[in-house]
Amino acid sequence: MTDTFEHILITEMEPGITKLTVNRPGKLNALNLKVMEELCLALETLDLREDVKVILMCGAGDRAFIAGADIGEMAEMGPLEFRRYSTLMRRAARVMTGGEKTFIAAVRGMAFGGGNIMAMNCDAVFATPDSVFGQQEINVGIIGGIPRLIYLIGARKAWDIVMTGRIIPALEAEQMGLITECVPNEKLDEHVLNYARAIIGKSGIAVRLAKALKKISERGNLDTAYEYENELISLCFDSEETKQRLRDFARPKSKS
């Protein structure tokens, strides 16, 4: 699969853990149409693989996770070309937020515009202290990121970020809930991999169903989410792994 891509690298880290790298460092990993086409194909292919449980997302180099859209290309787009671009963004988001894989972003440098949206689509986001985030589309006459921002951090803060186009330092992003945790630069890779390993070590069915419940909780009302949660928890009891974990937990612990 990786041989077909010019700007996407797929690295098999460990059993169950795969890293996806947007590899366009000379352009700060900016998302043009070619990158978006490759990204969608890579995500959809990984989504079909039963052996892949956790996907780590990062950008090549230290300057940017994804700096946003390729503004030079976008400036020459007509309505139909932009519609193609935005459709690809939605396709990527559907795989990341609607599938059963766990996505973890490792952010170094800039995550602006479409880059911040890609990070927000992940289930967990870890960033170095010098990383920065933002939705700066308003500075070039467009808008973006509002629905996901409102879900993650609330309407007031989302409005502030979108309408000012301001840059959000990683520590502030952590405090407002935009990212999961700010991690020292030298520890980021190890921290993200250990986080992925911890997920791999949990019950496979519970992790997959938790992701399914996350999707419903984001998109439905509270009563619907409660009902769906009850159904998904019930399904866990069809798993021998779940039953064994319950037995192991309930078994009396020997005193040393």
DRENFITOR-108523 format. One record per residue (C-alpha): residue in three letters; residue number from 1; x, y, z. Coordinates in nm, 2 decimals. Example, Ala and Ser with C-alpha at 12.3 -4.5 7.8 and 13.67 -1.06 7.14 Angstrom:
BEGIN
ATOM   residu   num        X        Y        Z
ATOM      ALA     1     1.23    -0.45     0.78
ATOM      SER     2     1.37    -0.11     0.71
***
This chain:
BEGIN
ATOM   residu   num        X        Y        Z
ATOM      MET     1     0.00     0.00     0.00
ATOM      THR     2     0.27     0.25     0.09
ATOM      ASP     3     0.43     0.22    -0.26
ATOM      THR     4     0.13     0.39    -0.41
ATOM      PHE     5     0.16     0.71    -0.20
ATOM      GLU     6     0.38     1.01    -0.26
ATOM      HIS     7     0.29     1.21     0.06
ATOM      ILE     8     0.17     0.94     0.31
ATOM      LEU     9     0.40     0.71     0.50
ATOM      ILE    10     0.26     0.40     0.67
ATOM      THR    11     0.48     0.24     0.94
ATOM      GLU    12     0.39    -0.08     1.12
ATOM      MET    13     0.51     0.00     1.48
ATOM      GLU    14     0.41    -0.31     1.67
ATOM      PRO    15     0.13    -0.57     1.65
ATOM      GLY    16    -0.19    -0.37     1.64
ATOM      ILE    17    -0.03    -0.03     1.62
ATOM      THR    18     0.03     0.15     1.29
ATOM      LYS    19     0.17     0.50     1.23
ATOM      LEU    20     0.04     0.73     0.95
ATOM      THR    21     0.27     1.02     0.86
ATOM      VAL    22     0.17     1.31     0.64
ATOM      ASN    23     0.50     1.35     0.46
ATOM      ARG    24     0.53     1.68     0.29
ATOM      PRO    25     0.78     1.87     0.52
ATOM      GLY    26     0.89     2.12     0.25
ATOM      LYS    27     0.53     2.25     0.26
ATOM      LEU    28     0.48     2.21     0.63
ATOM      ASN    29     0.27     1.90     0.55
ATOM      ALA    30     0.00     2.12     0.40
ATOM      LEU    31    -0.31     1.95     0.27
ATOM      ASN    32    -0.35     1.98    -0.10
ATOM      LEU    33    -0.59     1.77    -0.32
ATOM      LYS    34    -0.32     1.51    -0.38
ATOM      VAL    35    -0.25     1.47    -0.01
ATOM      MET    36    -0.61     1.45     0.08
ATOM      GLU    37    -0.68     1.18    -0.19
ATOM      GLU    38    -0.39     0.98    -0.05
ATOM      LEU    39    -0.49     1.04     0.31
ATOM      CYS    40    -0.85     0.92     0.25
ATOM      LEU    41    -0.73     0.60     0.07
ATOM      ALA    42    -0.48     0.53     0.34
ATOM      LEU    43    -0.74     0.58     0.62
ATOM      GLU    44    -1.00     0.37     0.44
ATOM      THR    45    -0.75     0.09     0.38
ATOM      LEU    46    -0.63     0.08     0.74
ATOM      ASP    47    -1.00     0.09     0.86
ATOM      LEU    48    -1.05    -0.24     0.68
ATOM      ARG    49    -0.76    -0.42     0.84
ATOM      GLU    50    -0.86    -0.63     1.14
ATOM      ASP    51    -0.50    -0.64     1.26
ATOM      VAL    52    -0.48    -0.26     1.31
ATOM      LYS    53    -0.63    -0.15     1.64
ATOM      VAL    54    -0.46     0.19     1.70
ATOM      ILE    55    -0.34     0.45     1.44
ATOM      LEU    56    -0.09     0.71     1.54
ATOM      MET    57    -0.10     1.02     1.33
ATOM      CYS    58     0.19     1.27     1.29
ATOM      GLY    59     0.35     1.50     1.04
ATOM      ALA    60     0.70     1.47     0.90
ATOM      GLY    61     0.96     1.70     1.06
ATOM      ASP    62     0.94     1.91     1.37
ATOM      ARG    63     0.79     2.23     1.22
ATOM      ALA    64     0.44     2.12     1.16
ATOM      PHE    65     0.19     1.84     1.23
ATOM      ILE    66    -0.02     1.98     0.95
ATOM      ALA    67     0.00     2.35     0.88
ATOM      GLY    68    -0.35     2.35     0.72
ATOM      ALA    69    -0.46     2.37     0.36
ATOM      ASP    70    -0.23     2.44     0.07
ATOM      ILE    71    -0.34     2.80     0.04
ATOM      GLY    72    -0.15     2.85    -0.29
ATOM      GLU    73    -0.35     2.57    -0.45
ATOM      MET    74    -0.68     2.68    -0.28
ATOM      ALA    75    -0.64     3.04    -0.41
ATOM      GLU    76    -0.68     2.90    -0.76
ATOM      MET    77    -0.98     2.67    -0.69
ATOM      GLY    78    -1.32     2.72    -0.83
ATOM      PRO    79    -1.64     2.61    -0.64
ATOM      LEU    80    -1.63     2.25    -0.77
ATOM      GLU    81    -1.27     2.20    -0.69
ATOM      PHE    82    -1.32     2.33    -0.34
ATOM      ARG    83    -1.62     2.10    -0.31
ATOM      ARG    84    -1.40     1.81    -0.40
ATOM      TYR    85    -1.15     1.92    -0.14
ATOM      SER    86    -1.41     1.96     0.14
ATOM      THR    87    -1.57     1.62     0.04
ATOM      LEU    88    -1.23     1.45     0.10
ATOM      MET    89    -1.20     1.62     0.44
ATOM      ARG    90    -1.54     1.48     0.54
ATOM      ARG    91    -1.45     1.14     0.41
ATOM      ALA    92    -1.14     1.14     0.63
ATOM      ALA    93    -1.34     1.26     0.93
ATOM      ARG    94    -1.60     0.98     0.88
ATOM      VAL    95    -1.33     0.71     0.90
ATOM      MET    96    -1.16     0.87     1.20
ATOM      THR    97    -1.47     0.95     1.40
ATOM      GLY    98    -1.71     0.69     1.27
ATOM      GLY    99    -1.49     0.37     1.26
ATOM      GLU   100    -1.37     0.14     1.54
ATOM      LYS   101    -1.00     0.22     1.53
ATOM      THR   102    -0.85     0.44     1.80
ATOM      PHE   103    -0.67     0.75     1.66
ATOM      ILE   104    -0.39     0.92     1.85
ATOM      ALA   105    -0.23     1.24     1.72
ATOM      ALA   106     0.13     1.33     1.80
ATOM      VAL   107     0.17     1.70     1.73
ATOM      ARG   108     0.49     1.88     1.69
ATOM      GLY   109     0.48     2.24     1.56
ATOM      MET   110     0.18     2.39     1.38
ATOM      ALA   111    -0.17     2.24     1.36
ATOM      PHE   112    -0.37     2.51     1.19
ATOM      GLY   113    -0.69     2.50     0.99
ATOM      GLY   114    -0.73     2.15     0.84
ATOM      GLY   115    -0.44     2.03     1.05
ATOM      ASN   116    -0.62     2.13     1.37
ATOM      ILE   117    -0.94     1.96     1.23
ATOM      MET   118    -0.74     1.64     1.17
ATOM      ALA   119    -0.61     1.65     1.53
ATOM      MET   120    -0.96     1.72     1.66
ATOM      ASN   121    -1.09     1.41     1.47
ATOM      CYS   122    -0.85     1.19     1.67
ATOM      ASP   123    -0.95     1.03     2.00
ATOM      ALA   124    -0.65     1.16     2.19
ATOM      VAL   125    -0.41     1.44     2.10
ATOM      PHE   126    -0.06     1.48     2.26
ATOM      ALA   127     0.16     1.78     2.17
ATOM      THR   128     0.49     1.93     2.27
ATOM      PRO   129     0.50     2.26     2.46
ATOM      ASP   130     0.61     2.46     2.16
ATOM      SER   131     0.32     2.33     1.94
ATOM      VAL   132     0.05     2.57     1.84
ATOM      PHE   133    -0.31     2.53     1.72
ATOM      GLY   134    -0.57     2.74     1.55
ATOM      GLN   135    -0.84     2.80     1.29
ATOM      GLN   136    -0.71     3.08     1.09
ATOM      GLU   137    -0.94     3.05     0.79
ATOM      ILE   138    -1.11     3.38     0.87
ATOM      ASN   139    -0.78     3.56     0.79
ATOM      VAL   140    -0.81     3.44     0.42
ATOM      GLY   141    -1.19     3.50     0.39
ATOM      ILE   142    -1.33     3.16     0.47
ATOM      ILE   143    -1.43     2.97     0.79
ATOM      GLY   144    -1.37     2.62     0.93
ATOM      GLY   145    -1.37     2.39     1.23
ATOM      ILE   146    -1.67     2.53     1.41
ATOM      PRO   147    -1.88     2.22     1.46
ATOM      ARG   148    -1.60     2.01     1.60
ATOM      LEU   149    -1.46     2.30     1.81
ATOM      ILE   150    -1.80     2.35     1.97
ATOM      TYR   151    -1.83     1.99     2.06
ATOM      LEU   152    -1.49     1.97     2.22
ATOM      ILE   153    -1.45     2.30     2.40
ATOM      GLY   154    -1.79     2.47     2.40
ATOM      ALA   155    -1.95     2.75     2.19
ATOM      ARG   156    -1.79     3.05     2.36
ATOM      LYS   157    -1.43     2.94     2.32
ATOM      ALA   158    -1.50     2.80     1.98
ATOM      TRP   159    -1.64     3.14     1.87
ATOM      ASP   160    -1.33     3.32     2.01
ATOM      ILE   161    -1.09     3.09     1.82
ATOM      VAL   162    -1.27     3.10     1.49
ATOM      MET   163    -1.36     3.48     1.49
ATOM      THR   164    -1.01     3.60     1.59
ATOM      GLY   165    -0.80     3.34     1.41
ATOM      ARG   166    -0.56     3.36     1.70
ATOM      ILE   167    -0.28     3.11     1.77
ATOM      ILE   168    -0.34     2.88     2.07
ATOM      PRO   169    -0.03     2.76     2.25
ATOM      ALA   170    -0.02     2.39     2.35
ATOM      LEU   171    -0.06     2.46     2.72
ATOM      GLU   172    -0.37     2.67     2.67
ATOM      ALA   173    -0.50     2.41     2.43
ATOM      GLU   174    -0.46     2.15     2.71
ATOM      GLN   175    -0.64     2.37     2.96
ATOM      MET   176    -0.94     2.43     2.73
ATOM      GLY   177    -0.97     2.06     2.64
ATOM      LEU   178    -0.86     2.10     2.28
ATOM      ILE   179    -0.58     1.85     2.33
ATOM      THR   180    -0.54     1.56     2.57
ATOM      GLU   181    -0.20     1.65     2.72
ATOM      CYS   182     0.11     1.86     2.66
ATOM      VAL   183     0.42     1.64     2.68
ATOM      PRO   184     0.79     1.73     2.68
ATOM      ASN   185     0.93     1.72     2.32
ATOM      GLU   186     1.19     1.45     2.40
ATOM      LYS   187     0.92     1.22     2.56
ATOM      LEU   188     0.64     1.27     2.30
ATOM      ASP   189     0.71     0.96     2.08
ATOM      GLU   190     0.75     0.73     2.38
ATOM      HIS   191     0.45     0.87     2.56
ATOM      VAL   192     0.22     0.83     2.25
ATOM      LEU   193     0.35     0.47     2.19
ATOM      ASN   194     0.30     0.37     2.55
ATOM      TYR   195    -0.05     0.52     2.54
ATOM      ALA   196    -0.12     0.31     2.23
ATOM      ARG   197     0.02     0.00     2.40
ATOM      ALA   198    -0.21     0.06     2.70
ATOM      ILE   199    -0.51     0.06     2.47
ATOM      ILE   200    -0.39    -0.26     2.30
ATOM      GLY   201    -0.37    -0.42     2.64
ATOM      LYS   202    -0.73    -0.36     2.72
ATOM      SER   203    -1.03    -0.58     2.61
ATOM      GLY   204    -1.05    -0.57     2.23
ATOM      ILE   205    -1.43    -0.58     2.22
ATOM      ALA   206    -1.47    -0.31     2.50
ATOM      VAL   207    -1.24    -0.07     2.32
ATOM      ARG   208    -1.42    -0.11     1.99
ATOM      LEU   209    -1.76    -0.07     2.14
ATOM      ALA   210    -1.64     0.23     2.34
ATOM      LYS   211    -1.55     0.40     2.02
ATOM      ALA   212    -1.89     0.31     1.87
ATOM      LEU   213    -2.05     0.47     2.18
ATOM      LYS   214    -1.84     0.78     2.15
ATOM      LYS   215    -1.97     0.83     1.80
ATOM      ILE   216    -2.33     0.80     1.91
ATOM      SER   217    -2.27     1.02     2.21
ATOM      GLU   218    -2.13     1.29     1.99
ATOM      ARG   219    -2.41     1.28     1.74
ATOM      GLY   220    -2.73     1.19     1.94
ATOM      ASN   221    -2.92     1.31     2.24
ATOM      LEU   222    -2.84     1.19     2.59
ATOM      ASP   223    -3.13     0.95     2.62
ATOM      THR   224    -3.03     0.78     2.29
ATOM      ALA   225    -2.67     0.75     2.41
ATOM      TYR   226    -2.78     0.59     2.73
ATOM      GLU   227    -2.99     0.33     2.55
ATOM      TYR   228    -2.71     0.26     2.30
ATOM      GLU   229    -2.47     0.22     2.59
ATOM      ASN   230    -2.69    -0.04     2.76
ATOM      GLU   231    -2.70    -0.24     2.43
ATOM      LEU   232    -2.33    -0.22     2.38
ATOM      ILE   233    -2.24    -0.32     2.73
ATOM      SER   234    -2.47    -0.62     2.70
ATOM      LEU   235    -2.28    -0.73     2.39
ATOM      CYS   236    -1.96    -0.75     2.59
ATOM      PHE   237    -2.11    -1.04     2.78
ATOM      ASP   238    -2.10    -1.25     2.46
ATOM      SER   239    -1.72    -1.22     2.47
ATOM      GLU   240    -1.52    -1.50     2.64
ATOM      GLU   241    -1.24    -1.24     2.70
ATOM      THR   242    -1.48    -1.02     2.90
ATOM      LYS   243    -1.60    -1.32     3.11
ATOM      GLN   244    -1.24    -1.42     3.18
ATOM      ARG   245    -1.15    -1.07     3.28
ATOM      LEU   246    -1.44    -1.05     3.52
ATOM      ARG   247    -1.35    -1.39     3.67
ATOM      ASP   248    -0.99    -1.28     3.71
ATOM      PHE   249    -1.09    -0.96     3.88
ATOM      ALA   250    -1.33    -1.14     4.12
ATOM      ARG   251    -1.09    -1.41     4.21
ATOM      PRO   252    -0.96    -1.37     4.57
ATOM      LYS   253    -0.60    -1.23     4.57
ATOM      SER   254    -0.34    -1.44     4.75
ATOM      LYS   255    -0.17    -1.28     5.04
ATOM      SER   256     0.20    -1.27     5.02
***
